[in-house]
Protein backbone atom coordinates (compact mmCIF):
# COMPACT_ATOMS: atom_id res chain seq x y z
CA UNK A 1 0.00 0.00 0.00
CA UNK A 2 1.59 3.32 -1.02
CA UNK A 3 2.17 6.01 1.58
CA UNK A 4 -0.50 8.71 1.57
CA UNK A 5 0.59 12.18 0.51
CA UNK A 6 1.62 14.57 3.31
CA UNK A 7 -1.72 16.41 3.17
CA UNK A 8 -3.62 13.15 3.57
CA UNK A 9 -1.38 12.06 6.44
CA UNK A 10 -2.02 15.37 8.17
CA UNK A 11 -5.80 14.99 7.71
CA UNK A 12 -5.74 11.47 9.13
CA UNK A 13 -3.66 12.62 12.10
CA UNK A 14 -6.06 15.51 12.79
CA UNK A 15 -9.02 13.12 12.60
CA UNK A 16 -7.28 10.87 15.12
CA UNK A 17 -6.66 13.76 17.51
CA UNK A 18 -10.24 15.01 17.13
CA UNK A 19 -11.61 11.56 17.98
CA UNK A 20 -9.21 10.91 20.86
CA UNK A 21 -11.48 12.20 23.67
CA UNK A 22 -14.41 10.10 22.40
CA UNK A 23 -12.10 7.12 21.92
CA UNK A 24 -10.84 7.32 25.49
CA UNK A 25 -14.38 7.68 26.82
CA UNK A 26 -15.58 4.65 24.85
CA UNK A 27 -12.56 2.58 25.92
CA UNK A 28 -13.43 3.14 29.59
CA UNK A 29 -9.88 2.47 30.71
CA UNK A 30 -8.90 3.85 34.09
CA UNK A 31 -6.21 6.52 34.00
CA UNK A 32 -2.69 5.40 34.78
CA UNK A 33 -1.53 5.96 38.32
CA UNK A 34 1.75 7.82 38.89
CA UNK A 35 4.58 5.35 39.40
CA UNK A 36 2.56 2.36 38.21
CA UNK A 37 4.05 0.34 35.40
CA UNK A 38 2.09 -2.04 33.22
CA UNK A 39 3.28 -5.43 32.08
CA UNK A 40 3.67 -6.10 28.37
CA UNK A 41 0.41 -8.08 28.39
CA UNK A 42 -1.46 -5.24 30.11
CA UNK A 43 -0.13 -2.75 27.56
CA UNK A 44 -1.21 -5.01 24.70
CA UNK A 45 -4.69 -5.40 26.23
CA UNK A 46 -5.05 -1.63 26.66
CA UNK A 47 -3.84 -1.04 23.09
CA UNK A 48 -6.37 -3.59 21.79
CA UNK A 49 -9.15 -1.82 23.70
CA UNK A 50 -8.09 1.58 22.36
CA UNK A 51 -7.91 0.30 18.78
CA UNK A 52 -11.46 -1.02 18.92
CA UNK A 53 -12.73 2.07 20.72
CA UNK A 54 -11.18 4.24 17.97
CA UNK A 55 -12.95 2.22 15.30
CA UNK A 56 -16.23 2.62 17.19
CA UNK A 57 -15.66 6.38 17.60
CA UNK A 58 -15.05 6.75 13.86
CA UNK A 59 -18.14 4.71 13.05
CA UNK A 60 -20.41 6.64 15.42
CA UNK A 61 -19.10 9.97 14.18
CA UNK A 62 -19.63 9.03 10.55
CA UNK A 63 -23.16 7.80 11.26
CA UNK A 64 -24.01 11.07 13.02
CA UNK A 65 -22.59 13.18 10.20
CA UNK A 66 -24.39 11.21 7.47
CA UNK A 67 -27.80 11.47 9.14
CA UNK A 68 -29.35 14.81 8.31
C-alpha positions in Angstrom: 0.0 0.0 0.0 1.6 3.3 -1.0 2.2 6.0 1.6 -0.5 8.7 1.6 0.6 12.2 0.5 1.6 14.6 3.3 -1.7 16.4 3.2 -3.6 13.1 3.6 -1.4 12.1 6.4 -2.0 15.4 8.2 -5.8 15.0 7.7 -5.7 11.5 9.1 -3.7 12.6 12.1 -6.1 15.5 12.8 -9.0 13.1 12.6 -7.3 10.9 15.1 -6.7 13.8 17.5 -10.2 15.0 17.1 -11.6 11.6 18.0 -9.2 10.9 20.9 -11.5 12.2 23.7 -14.4 10.1 22.4 -12.1 7.1 21.9 -10.8 7.3 25.5 -14.4 7.7 26.8 -15.6 4.7 24.9 -12.6 2.6 25.9 -13.4 3.1 29.6 -9.9 2.5 30.7 -8.9 3.9 34.1 -6.2 6.5 34.0 -2.7 5.4 34.8 -1.5 6.0 38.3 1.8 7.8 38.9 4.6 5.3 39.4 2.6 2.4 38.2 4.0 0.3 35.4 2.1 -2.0 33.2 3.3 -5.4 32.1 3.7 -6.1 28.4 0.4 -8.1 28.4 -1.5 -5.2 30.1 -0.1 -2.7 27.6 -1.2 -5.0 24.7 -4.7 -5.4 26.2 -5.0 -1.6 26.7 -3.8 -1.0 23.1 -6.4 -3.6 21.8 -9.1 -1.8 23.7 -8.1 1.6 22.4 -7.9 0.3 18.8 -11.5 -1.0 18.9 -12.7 2.1 20.7 -11.2 4.2 18.0 -13.0 2.2 15.3 -16.2 2.6 17.2 -15.7 6.4 17.6 -15.1 6.8 13.9 -18.1 4.7 13.0 -20.4 6.6 15.4 -19.1 10.0 14.2 -19.6 9.0 10.5 -23.2 7.8 11.3 -24.0 11.1 13.0 -22.6 13.2 10.2 -24.4 11.2 7.5 -27.8 11.5 9.1 -29.3 14.8 8.3 
